[in-house]
């Protein structure tokens, strides 16, 4: 259900001022500036007026900074309970200027927007309710306030009188989540918006249309967000959890994890879970996308366990899980999967302590991120070396397979040229001679390299003898 944040304190004054200025626009005659928005299944053309930026309010429900609100849990709670207070509005204004992945720093995109407003003024109007709540233009208001103070004018279109909080959400999504806008929502805020629409029962095809995306891409976003929510729950330490913004920089790694998970799931559920858990641990320890790619389903048993200090090695979980109240047990995850999950849980809890400075397990977990990362780094390097070695081992056979495919295609081309009587014998002869020289070089190198006799190498040796 959509949360109703009520009306701000100055709503009556804003309504009077907005009505007067809308009336002035109509009575002035001539051409009027309007903005077209999607409104309850159709489009409406809204008149644009000018308002003092200080009289308006930031939208507490905006999806632009939904994830970033968790940066300060106390202020986040205040925004929910008293969104129109000075502290809440100041916090929203602060987050609108902040870097999504690190709210302690100013977003370069905000600086760029501020410079654009200073040099070229406001090129597009914002959008407000009759109460003066900004549905679109929250970041522009923050920049204008910083530039000129409360009396700095801001151009805004005005939504119809009947606008409610469901309309505010729908209009914001239709305006802000399209790719043509200069400053896109952050990755996590996009996931939050999709999750909200799904919870409202909106079909996935319609959600994909809203986001100018595809159904498979939205389903991938759903899987990733479910994974993130699960990790946050598993990370709890003394009431503290990893905040959503901690996942902002992991977009590509999480999308790649989804693709790999689906591929492994086609052959084995346990294999998919093992790869997922080990990769999640590496992602949360800050490893790069190229490093994470070396992690396969056998990563923990083959590489990581031997690199972990004894006190960090997870204990094997019971193979059966009891169902509370029924007095029966069912088969749980495999021992390997349970062990992998336990290690990932340790990483998640350690990251919670590292990020939030949580008490309780702080002494036990404070030093673990560095130790876990060191062990993970050793294991990834070893897995990477083995992967490169395997790749080199497969290089020569892969080349031959490619050459075989090309020769098969050559047979087809020959047959076609015979049918059309379009064949250049001289050029083909030159190509055959080149092929002969290359094949002879291959035969010589095989004789030097391959020790065991096989049907293939025996045939090539015979070829070399015929050429001698």
Secondary structure, 3 states (H helix, E strand, C coil): CCCCCCCCCCHHHHHHHHHHHHHHHHHHCCCCCEEEEEECCEEEEEEEEEEEHHHCECCCCCHHHCCHHHHCHHHHHHHHHCCCCHHHHHHHHHHHCEECCEEEEECHHHHHHHHHHHHHCCCCCEEECCCCEEEECHHHHHHHHHHHCCCCEEEEEECCCCCCHHHHHHHHHHHHCCCCCCCCCCHHHHHHHHHHHHHCCCCHHHHHHHCCCCHHHHHHHHHHHHHHHHHHHHCCECCECCCHHHHHHHHHHHHHHHHHHHHHHCCCHHHHHHHHHHHHHHHHCCCCHHHHCCCCCCHHHHHHHHHCCHHHCCCCCCCEEEECCCCEEEECCCHHHHHHHHHHHHHHHHHHHHHHCCCCCHHHHCCHHHHHHHHHHHHHHHHHHHHHHHHHHHHHHHHHHHHHHHHHHHHHHHHHHHHHCCCCHHHHHHHHHHHHHHHHHHHHHHHHHCCCCCHHHHHHHHHHHHHC
